[in-house]
Structures are given as C-alpha cells and as structure tokens.
Amino acid sequence: MSSIFWLLAVAGGLFRYALGLAVKAYFQRDIVIPDILGITLIILAAMPEFARPVAYPFPLSLTLGFVGVDMLTKRRAGHD
C-alpha cells in the first residue's frame, strides 16, 4: 500500500506535468523553475511550521511533486 506522502508527491508531479503540457500546447512556452528556486521551496517546505520565515501552504510531498519534474527533466538553452 502506498503512503499518503508518495501519493501526494505523484499527484503534484502529475499536476505539474499536465500543466506544463497544457501551457506548451496553448502558448508554445515551457514552464521552467530555476534550480535555486526549487531548492529553496523544498527547504522551506521541509522546515517546521514555527521556524518558517514566511507562511508556505504546501506540504513537503506536494512540493517535491511540483518541483521534481523540473529537477528530473533538465532543458538546455537552445534545445527543444
């Protein structure tokens, strides 16, 4: 049986991937999250609630799903 953590991570990844495909189909643009922003979001989501400098509404698993697509699929400038 899968845990809630992995189900949320997969759901976040699928949502982000589908959003990327829709934006690519309608606007011919790619959604790309820079590595430093992705790492910052993961660190912010992993911090305990009382230690966060700003309010961040998503759990770590959902954040890994959102950002994981960009971390796993690298795009080089000038290549499609």
Secondary structure, DSSP 8 states (H G I E B T S, - for coil): ---HHHHHHHHHHHHHHHHHHHHHHHHS------HHHHHHHHHHHHS-GGG-SS---S-HHHHHHHHHHHHHS---TT--
